[in-house]
Amino acid sequence: MNILVVGAGGQIGTELIPHLQSLYGEDNVIAADLKKENVDRLGQISRALVLDALDMDNYKKVISEFKIDRIYNLVALLSATGEKSPQIAWQINMGALINSLELAREYNCSVFTPSSIGVFGHSTPHVNTPQDTVMRPNTIYGVCKVSGELLSDYYHTRFGVDTRSVRFPGIISNGALPGGGTTDYAVEVFYEILKDKSYVCPIPQDTYMDMLYMPDALKACTDLMDCDPSRLKHRNSFNVTAMSFSPKEIFAEIKKHVPDAKFQFDPDPVKTEISASWPDSMDDSCAREEWGWNPKWNLESMTKDMLSAISAKLSGK
């Protein structure tokens, strides 16, 4: 199987590439990103190239040249960043998706495009949010993700394209830094506490949001795509989660390991509004039943591993 990852230079892509290589072979995974500096960095671990996913002609050449069978479309402007430039967010997020779907239709590829808890809004049930429920987001990022789910389902039912996705919650990683999401605080806090022993949080202290540790997120990307399609009642998109916590709870967990850590709260109005519209917890029973979703990490084990990994990273070990 030949796999292409577009938008590979972001938080998920930089760790998905080696994960895919470990499963399918180094020579079978192609990494593509718009920014040359990302490509140069990715080139150390992969076959990497510069590609603008909005450039249909060049995108098509890559699909044809490398005989691609599966596309991971990770191109996106995230929630908080998207609010600064809604038109650009729509052009990038939807442009990359429609190009990926069209090329998948032409070249008989399967497509994974991650969705998000950003598809939900204030009118969505916030506790144990169902798989199938009201989706009325209040951000351009969420609007793009809802549209993407519908468009991907359309390409499956209309053209038979094998489209699949999961609704990622916040993703916590000790690899690449996140890039403008509402849940970024859950990564930033580890760096700041280990460097300065203090952190000012932009999210209200009692706001709950679902989270995944990166190893579980990567496993979701491949387990779903490798699943026998006859098992899938849903496709775009599955709720997945491993833990739900508030800033106050993760900070308490960090203090168990760093007793002199200090935390303050200075809520950002945009992130506060976005986070208030998202679920406190999601029901991921459909993913568990249809393709065996089973996360391994919880708040306690994730916190311990993040502190260890980032401590080593900051000390240059």
C-alpha positions in Angstrom: 0.0 0.0 0.0 1.3 3.5 -0.9 0.2 6.2 1.5 0.2 10.0 1.0 -0.1 12.3 4.0 -0.9 15.9 3.0 -0.5 18.6 5.6 2.1 16.4 7.2 4.0 19.1 9.0 1.5 19.7 11.7 1.0 18.2 15.2 -0.6 15.0 14.0 1.4 14.5 10.8 4.9 14.7 12.3 4.0 11.7 14.5 1.7 9.9 12.1 4.5 9.6 9.5 6.8 7.3 11.6 3.7 5.4 12.9 2.6 4.7 9.3 6.2 3.7 8.3 6.3 1.2 11.2 3.2 -0.5 9.9 3.5 -0.2 6.1 7.2 0.3 5.4 9.3 3.4 5.1 9.3 3.5 1.3 5.5 3.3 1.1 4.7 6.5 3.0 5.0 9.9 1.3 4.9 13.1 3.4 3.7 16.4 1.8 3.5 19.8 3.2 3.1 23.4 1.9 6.0 24.8 3.9 9.5 23.9 2.8 10.8 24.1 6.4 8.4 21.4 7.4 9.4 19.3 4.4 13.0 19.6 5.3 12.3 18.5 8.8 10.1 15.6 7.7 12.7 14.6 5.2 14.8 13.3 8.0 12.2 10.6 8.7 10.4 10.1 5.5 10.1 10.6 1.7 9.0 14.2 1.8 8.0 16.8 -0.8 6.5 20.3 -1.0 2.9 20.2 -2.1 0.1 22.8 -2.0 -3.1 20.6 -1.7 -5.1 23.4 -3.3 -3.0 23.1 -6.4 -5.0 20.4 -8.2 -2.6 19.8 -11.0 0.5 19.2 -8.8 -1.6 17.2 -6.3 -2.8 14.9 -9.2 0.8 14.4 -10.4 1.9 13.2 -6.9 -1.1 10.8 -6.7 -0.2 9.4 -10.1 3.5 9.3 -9.8 3.6 7.5 -6.5 0.6 5.3 -7.3 -1.1 6.3 -4.1 -3.7 4.0 -2.5 -4.6 5.9 0.7 -4.7 9.6 1.5 -4.5 11.1 4.9 -5.7 14.7 4.4 -4.5 16.6 7.5 -4.7 20.1 5.9 -6.5 22.6 8.2 -6.5 25.9 10.0 -7.5 25.1 13.5 -10.3 26.6 15.7 -8.8 29.7 17.3 -6.6 30.5 14.3 -9.5 30.1 11.9 -11.6 32.7 13.8 -9.0 35.4 12.8 -9.4 34.6 9.0 -12.7 32.8 8.4 -12.6 33.1 4.6 -9.0 31.8 4.4 -10.0 28.9 6.8 -12.8 27.9 4.5 -10.7 28.1 1.4 -7.9 26.0 2.9 -10.0 23.4 4.8 -12.6 22.8 2.2 -10.3 23.3 -0.8 -7.9 20.6 0.4 -10.8 18.2 1.1 -12.6 18.5 -2.2 -9.3 18.1 -4.1 -8.5 15.0 -2.0 -12.0 13.5 -2.6 -11.9 14.2 -6.3 -8.5 12.6 -6.7 -9.6 9.6 -4.6 -12.6 9.2 -6.9 -10.4 9.3 -10.0 -7.6 7.1 -8.7 -9.6 4.8 -6.5 -7.9 5.8 -3.2 -9.3 5.7 0.3 -9.3 8.9 2.3 -9.0 9.8 6.0 -9.8 13.4 6.9 -10.0 14.0 10.6 -13.1 15.8 12.0 -13.3 17.3 15.4 -15.4 18.0 18.5 -15.6 21.4 16.9 -18.6 20.1 14.9 -20.7 20.5 18.0 -22.3 23.6 19.4 -24.3 25.0 22.3 -27.4 23.1 21.2 -25.6 19.8 21.3 -26.1 17.6 24.4 -22.8 18.3 26.3 -22.6 15.3 28.6 -22.1 11.9 26.9 -22.6 13.5 23.6 -24.2 11.0 21.2 -22.7 9.8 17.9 -25.6 11.1 16.0 -26.9 14.4 17.3 -27.4 18.1 16.7 -24.3 19.8 15.1 -24.6 23.6 15.0 -21.1 24.9 15.5 -20.3 28.5 16.2 -16.8 28.6 14.6 -15.7 28.5 11.0 -13.5 25.5 11.9 -16.6 23.7 13.1 -18.6 24.7 10.1 -15.8 23.3 7.8 -15.7 20.1 9.8 -19.4 19.5 9.6 -19.3 20.3 5.9 -16.4 17.9 5.5 -18.2 15.1 7.2 -21.2 15.6 4.9 -19.1 16.0 1.8 -17.1 12.8 2.6 -20.3 10.8 3.2 -21.6 12.2 -0.1 -18.5 11.0 -2.0 -18.9 7.6 -0.4 -22.6 7.1 -1.2 -22.5 8.9 -4.6 -19.2 7.7 -6.0 -18.2 4.8 -3.8 -15.1 6.5 -2.4 -13.9 4.8 0.8 -14.0 7.8 3.1 -13.6 7.5 6.9 -12.9 9.8 9.8 -12.9 10.3 13.5 -13.9 13.4 15.5 -10.8 14.2 17.4 -11.0 15.9 20.7 -7.9 17.8 22.0 -4.7 15.9 21.2 -1.9 16.0 23.7 1.6 15.3 22.4 5.2 15.6 23.4 6.3 15.9 19.8 5.4 18.8 17.5 3.7 21.8 19.2 0.0 22.4 18.5 -1.0 25.1 16.1 -3.8 27.4 17.3 -6.4 25.1 18.7 -8.6 25.7 21.7 -7.2 22.7 23.6 -3.6 23.7 23.2 -3.3 24.7 26.8 -3.1 21.0 27.7 0.2 20.8 25.9 1.6 24.2 26.6 1.2 23.8 30.3 3.8 21.0 30.5 6.5 23.1 28.8 5.8 26.2 30.9 5.7 24.3 34.2 9.0 22.5 33.5 10.7 25.7 32.3 9.3 28.3 34.7 7.2 26.4 37.3 4.2 28.6 36.4 1.5 28.8 33.8 -1.3 31.2 32.9 -4.2 29.3 31.5 -6.5 30.9 28.8 -9.4 28.4 29.5 -11.7 28.8 32.5 -10.7 26.4 35.3 -13.9 24.3 35.4 -14.3 23.9 31.6 -14.4 20.2 30.7 -13.2 19.0 27.2 -12.4 15.5 25.8 -8.8 14.7 25.2 -6.6 12.0 23.6 -2.9 11.2 24.1 -1.1 11.1 20.7 -0.3 7.3 20.8 -4.1 6.7 21.0 -4.8 9.2 18.3 -2.3 7.6 15.9 -3.8 4.2 16.6 -7.3 5.5 15.8 -6.0 6.8 12.4 -4.8 3.4 11.3 -7.2 1.1 13.1 -10.2 2.7 11.5 -8.7 2.7 8.0 -7.6 -0.9 8.3 -11.0 -2.1 9.5 -13.2 -4.3 7.3 -15.6 -1.9 5.7 -18.5 -4.3 6.2 -18.4 -3.6 9.9 -18.9 0.1 9.5 -22.4 1.5 9.9 -21.0 5.0 10.2 -18.1 6.5 8.3 -17.8 10.3 8.7 -17.4 10.7 11.5 -16.8 8.6 14.7 -16.7 10.1 18.2 -13.4 9.0 19.9 -12.2 10.0 23.3 -10.0 8.6 26.2 -10.4 11.2 28.9 -12.3 14.3 29.9 -10.9 16.8 32.3 -10.9 20.5 33.3 -7.8 22.7 33.6 -8.2 22.5 37.3 -8.0 18.7 37.2 -5.0 18.4 35.0 -3.1 21.1 37.0 -3.8 19.1 40.2 -2.4 16.0 38.5 0.7 17.9 37.4 1.2 19.2 41.0 1.5 15.6 42.2 4.8 15.5 40.3 5.8 19.2 40.5 4.6 20.3 43.9 5.9 23.9 43.6 4.0 24.5 40.2 1.9 27.6 40.2 -1.2 28.1 38.0 -3.2 31.2 37.2 -6.2 31.8 35.0 -6.7 34.6 32.4 -9.4 33.3 30.1 -9.2 34.3 26.5 -12.6 35.5 25.3 -12.5 33.6 22.0 -11.2 30.4 23.4 -13.6 30.6 26.3 -16.6 30.9 23.9 -15.4 28.1 21.8 -14.7 25.7 24.6 -18.1 26.4 26.2 -19.8 25.2 23.0 -18.0 21.9 22.9 -18.9 18.7 24.8 -17.9 18.0 28.3 -17.7 14.3 27.4 -18.5 12.2 24.3 -20.1 8.8 23.8 -17.7 6.8 21.7 -19.5 3.5 21.9 -20.1 3.3 18.1 -16.3 3.4 17.5 -15.8 0.7 20.1 -18.5 -1.5 18.6 -17.8 -1.0 14.8 -14.0 -1.0 14.7 -12.7 -1.9 18.1 -11.7 1.5 19.4 -10.0 1.0 22.8 -7.8 3.8 24.1 -4.9 2.9 26.4 -4.0 6.2 28.1 -5.8 8.2 30.9 -5.1 11.5 32.7 -2.7 9.9 35.2 -0.6 7.9 32.8 -0.5 10.7 30.2 0.6 13.3 32.7 3.4 11.2 34.0 4.6 10.3 30.5 4.4 14.0 29.2 6.4 15.3 32.2 9.1 12.7 31.6 9.3 13.1 27.8 9.3 17.0 27.8 11.8 17.1 30.7 14.2 15.0 28.6 13.4 17.2 25.5 14.1 20.4 27.3 17.3 19.1 28.8 18.5 18.0 25.4 18.6 14.3 26.2 
